[in-house]
Amino acid sequence: MKKTLSSIIFFMLFINTYVYGATGYTNISNIGLYNNANYGSGIKDTLKMSSRLEILDQKDGWCKVETLEGKTGWIEKYFVSLPSERYIANNTAYNINIREAPTTGSKAVGNLKPGERAEYIDTYHSWHIIEYAGGEYYIASWLTDIEYKQSEKIYFLYDSINIRSKASLDSKVITQGNKGDSFEVVGEEKGWYKIKLKDSSFGYVAAWLTIHDPNSLNPDQVTYKKTSDALNLRTGPSVEYDRILTLKAGETVRVVASEGAWDKVVTQNGYTGWCNNYYLKESLPLAGKVILLDPGHGGNDPGAISYSGKYEKYINLSVAQNLKEVLNKAGAIVYMTRSGDTYITNKERGRLADKLGADILLSIHHNSLGNSDYFGLSTYYNTINYKSPTYGYNLAEAIYLNAVSINGVYRDGILDRNYEVLRETNTPAALIEIGFMSNPTEEMNIHNLSFQNVMVEKIANGIIDYFYAY
């Protein structure tokens, strides 16, 4: 789907190493913010996936944090992701403007001189967010470099991961690594990590194939179970530990770890604790949910055309087919607006969701702009949607917060747009733009099967989070 520069706005990212004053992000949805550093202290609030946190203190495996809204409390380290501190560096021969907003038309508040560096906070819509003069401002990513303050390790998620000579899928493969292998990161470029190899040479690895901290929660390993009877939630894996609360029979929980006959779980209202797993039964998180997937464009409507001449309509269909398989395995009943290269009006797509009695509609797209510098992932909802504008936003948010938790996927916002496919339905509906086909790096990522598989899993996790919360 093609859009103009004026249709772009803001949001956040994920990160990992426990330094006071550092920025971290939650790696699970609906997690409790506790009064003190223990499960029995009670929760004061629940946090969404990828909630941005400032680390204030730590003790006994817990972090004291402050949210963007100014709330303070404690969260277990296991549920926080956060890497080494990073700089934005000006390695050019000229001054680079620092601006109030992520656009070249916004007011310049200062500049970064050649050789200077600034504290990196985040990346949004192709602009880096930096700390400057006591506030948060923007600087163009295509003019600057990300540098690491101290060595940080990344860990490979899979076997046979290619390490390349440049930050591109079409560059030469110089060696490979396997699941669990760790490498020191020395730089970051367009969703790729520059890593130091054993012979002290350097190579590049796709960020989406890595994690920062193997000791924090991997959201893809979360499973869902239901209680078969009333069941005590305890502060540790034994009846010797204090009871936090009693779960009702039939209640669904998320299992995040196991120890012998006990599962560590997170409840729907954000409490964490331990349950005897004899009373927990496997559950399909999307059992009975009816989902309509809409691969955008098709037939005589190719959608966006990439810099290399590829049509958006084909990759939209590929992602939808892949996502359908994942959702089916989670128990969902999945329909598609098209299963081949056919044209359907957007109004027909929206109305089909109502006809099927779908619980949600997700329209799948890939973005494009005249400027190849732009990159990032965005989701959309519509407040004119006849009956479900709030749920449409909730769906768009849940999918977005999971998708941008992938290393190397950058934020482009959760936006309210009057798109016909979202407007012409009574069903909670969202649209996702997975990346920019007009950006050479993202275009190659989009058509890479390993990237697509990782993205599809995160989209599915977002859909599961939506149904779990709402």
N, C-alpha and C positions, 0 to 999 in steps of 0.2 A: 504494500500500500504506500503510495507516495504522499508526502505531506510537505507543507511549507515551514520555513523557519519560525514563523509566528505561532505555530501550533505546539511549541515545545515548552515545558515547565519543569518542576523540581521534586526530589526526594532524598535517599541515603546509601549505605554499603555494608559489608561484613568485615571483620578483622581478627589478631591472636597473640601475646607474651605479656605477662602481668606486670605492668609498669604503672606506678601511681600517676594519675593525670592522663593516662593513655585512653584511647577510644576503643571500645569493644562493642560487639553486637550479639544479641541472643541467637542461639542456633536451634531453637524450638519455639513453637507457638504456644500461647496461653500458659506461660510459666510464671510461678509466683515470685513476687518481690517481697522478701521476708523482713520482719521487724528486726531480727537478729540472725547471727550466723548459725542457726540450727533449725531443723524441720519443725520442732515443736513450738517455735516462737510466734507462729501465725503469720498470715500474709496481709499486706496492706494494699496490694494491687496486683494485677496480672499484666504481663508484658507480651507483646506480639512477636512473631518471628522477625529477626533482623532489627529489633529495637536498638537504637544507638544509646550507648552508655558511657559515662566517664568513670574510670576506675579511681576510687578515692582511698581504698584501703583493702587489705586482705588478711585473712587468718583462717586456719583450720580448713583449708580447701574451699573457702568462701570469699567472694569479692563484695566489698561495700561499693555501691554504685550510685550515680545520679543520672536520672533520665533527662531527655530533652525538655520535658515538662517541669523539671525541677524537683521531682520526687526522689528521695533517697531511701535506700534499703539494702538488703543483702540478697545475693543470688549465688548459688553454687558455681564454682569455676567450670564445672563440667558442662554447663549450659551457656558459657560465654566463649566466643571466638574472637581472637585479637592477635595480630602479628607484631613484629618489631616496628618501632617508630620509623617514619619515612620523611624524607625531605622532597621538596620540589626544587630543582636546580635550574638555573639559567646558564647553559653552556654555550650560548651564542655570543656574538660580539656586539649586541645592541640591547637596549632596555626593553623589557616586556611589561606591558600595562597590567596592573591589578585592578579589577573592576568590581562594581557593586553587584552585578547580576551576570549570569552565564550567556552574555551576548556582546558582540563587538560594539553595539550601539549604546551600551550602558556606560554610566559615568566611571571614569578612571579615578581611583583614589590614591594611586601611587604607582611605583614600578619596581620591578626586580632587575637589578643591574647585572651586567655580565659577571659571572663567578659567584653571585649571591645565591643563597638558599632560603627557603621558607618552610615552616612546618606543614606537612601534608595532613589533611583531614579526611578527604573523600574525593570521589570523582562523580560529576553529574553532567550528562549531556555534553560530553567532549571537553568539559572544563574541569580543572582541578580546583577543589576548595582548599584554601590555605588559611593559616592564621597570620593576620597582619594587623599591626597597630591595635591589638587587643580585640579584634573582631574576626569574623569569617568572611572571606572575599574569594573572588574567582580569577583564575589565570588560565590562558589557553593551553590545553594539553599538547597541541601539535607544535608548540614552540618551546616546550620544557621537558625535562627528564625527571623520572622518579628515581631517587637514590636512597639506599638503606643506611641508617645511622650505625647499626651494628649487625653482625652476621646473624642470619635467620635461616633455619632449615625448613625445607618443604619435604613432604613425603608423598611418594607415588601411590595412587589408589588402585592401579591395575598392573598386570603383567605386560611385558613387551611394549612399553611406552617409548616412542621415538624421541630422541634428543637431536635437535637440528642445529645447523650452522647459523641460521638466522631466525628471527621471530616471524616465521611464516610457514604455512603448511607445504608450500612448494619449494622450500629450501632443502638442501642436502641433509640426509640422515647420517649423523656421524657416529652414533652409538645408541644403545637402548638401556632402559632401566626396568625393574620389576616392582611389583607391589611391595610396599614397605621400605623400599630404598629411599635414603635421605640424601639431600644435596644442599649445599649452602647457596642461598640466593644473594646475588650482588646487584641486581637491577630488575626493572619491570618495564615492559614495552608492549602496548596494545594487546593486553590479555595474555602475554607470554612472560615467563620468568627467565632471566639470564642466570644460569647456575654455574658453579665452579665444579669441574670434574676432578676425578682422582689424580690425573696427571697435571693438575693446576691449569689446564686449558679451560675454555668456557663453551657453553652450548645453551640452547634455548628449549624450553618445554612448554607445551600448552598449559596454561594455568588451571583450566577446568579438569585436568587429569590429576590434580594434586590437592593435598590438604596441608594446613599449617601445623596443626597440633593433633597427633594421634591419640592423645589422652582426653580430648574433649569429645562431646557427643557427635557422632556422624548421623545426621537426621535420616539418611537413607536406611539405617539399620533399626529404626523405630518400628515396633510391631504393635498390633492392637489386640486386646483381649477383653472378654466380658467376665464379670464376676458371676459364679454359679450359685452363690449364696451371699448373705450379708458377711462382710469381711473387714477385719481390722486393718487399717493402714498404720504402720509402725515406723519409728525413727531409725530402725536398723533391721538386718535380716535374721531376726530371732524373736520368739515370744518374750524374751527377756527385755526387749526394748519397749519404750513407752508407746502407748496408743495415741495416734494423732486424731483420727476420726474413724468412723465406721462407714464403709461403702455399702450401698444398697445392692441387692441381687439384680443382675442384669445391667449393671453400670459398666460402661466402656472406659478402659484406661489405656494409656500408652506405655508400653514396656521399653525402658531405655537401657537396662542392664540386668544381669542375673547373677546370683550367687547361690549355688546348690539348689535347695528347694524354695528359694525366695527370689521374687522379681522386684526390681526397683521400677516404680511406676510414677507417672504424672497423671493426675486426675483432670477432668474437664474444667474444673474451677481453679487449676493451677497448683494444687498441693502435690508435693513429692514425698514419697515414702516407700516402704517395703511391704509386700504381701506374700503370703504363702501361695505358691503357684499351683498347688493342688486344686485350689478353688478358682483358678483363672482358666478360661477356655478360649482357644483361638477364635478370632472374629475377623470377618472381611469388612474393612472400614467403609466400603461403598455398597454393601449388600442392598440390592433392591433400588438403588438410586438410578434414575433415568437421565442420561446425559446426551445432549445433542452437540456434536462437534461440527463446526462449519469451516472447511478448508476454503479460504477466501478466493474469489475470482474463479476462473475456469472457462472453458470453451473459447469464445471469441474475445474474452477479457483476460489478457495475460497477467494483469497486475503490474508490479514493478519489473523492470528489466535491469539485470545487474550490469556492472561494468564489463563483465566477460560475456554478456549476451544471454544469460540464463533467465528463464521466466519464473516469476514468483508463484504462479498458480501451481506449478509442479512441486515445489518444495513445501508449499502449504499442505498439499495433499499427502506428501510423504510424512510430514510431522503428524498430521491427524491420524493416519493409519497406524503409525507407531504408538501414538498416545492411546488410541482405541484399545490396542492389545494390553497395555499396562493397566488401563482402567477396568477392562474386563476381568483381569486377574484379581483386582481388588473388589470384585463383586458387582460392578456397575453394569447396567443395561445401556449399551452405547449405540446411538444412531449417528449417521453422517448425512449432511445436506447433499453431498455428492461423493461418489466413490470412483468417479472417472473424470475425464476432461470434458465436463459439461457446464453449460451456463445456467445459472439460476439467479433471479433478481434478489436483491437484498431483502425486500419486503417478504418474498416467499420464504426465505431462510428464517426470518424472524417468526413468521406465522406458523412455520412447520413445528417449531418448538412448542407452541401452544397446542397444536393439533395432536402432538405426541404425548402431551401432558408431562413434558420434560421438567426435571427439577432445576436444571441449569442449561444455558446455552453458552458455548465458548467458540468464538470466531478466531481463526488462526491466520496470521498475516506476517509478512516481513516488510521492512520499511525501505524507503529510498528518499534521497535528497539530491539536489544538484551539486552540493558540496560534499566531496568524498572524505572530508576530515571528520564528519560527524559519525558517532557510533552510540550504541546503548539500547537497552530493552525498556519497553513501556507497555502499560496496560490501560484499558479504557472502559468506562462505564457511561451511562446516560441518565441524567436526572429527569428526562422527559418520559422515560420508560413508564408505561401506563400504571403498573402496579408495584414494580419492584426496584425503584431507583436505589434504595438503601442496600438491598441485598446485592444488586449489581456492583455497587462500590465494594462491598465486603468481599465479593468473589474476585474482583479485579485486584484488590489489595492482597488477599491471601496468595494468589498465584504470583503476583509481583514479588512479594517479600521472600518467597521461596526461590524464584528464578534468579534474583540478583544475589542470592547467597553463594552462587557458583563463583569460584575464583576466576577472575578475568571477564566476568560479565558486569557491565557498568549500567548505572541507573539513568533512565530517561523520564521517569515519572509515572504517576497514576493520574490519569487525566479524564475530565468530563467532556465528552464530545457527542455531538448530535448525529452520530452515525445511524443510518437507516436500519441496519441489521440489529442494532441495540434498541432502537426506538420502537420498531414495529413488532413488539412482542410483550406479552404479560409475564414472561418468564425471566427470572434473574439472569442477566446476560453480561458478558464481558468480552473484550477483544484484546488479543495480545499481538504486539509487534516484536518479534523475537530478536531482530537485529537489522542493521542497515545493509541492504544488498548493494548500495552505492559506495560502501566502504570496502576496499579490497580485502582487508584482513577479516572483517566480519563476514563478507561474502564467502570466503573460503571456509570459515568456521561453520557457517550455516549449512553448507553442503557436505560437511564432514560427519560421517555416521557416528563416531564416538561422541562428538559434541552434541549431536541430535539426541542420542540416547541419554546423556546426562541431563539435557534440558527437559526432555519428556518426563523423566523421573521427578524433576523438581516441579514441573507443572502439575503432575499427578499429586504430589505431596501438597501443593497448594489447594487443589480441589478437595482433598481429604481434610485438610485443616479447615476449610470453609464449612463443610458439612459437620465436622466435629464441634465447631464453635457456634454454628447457627442452625 
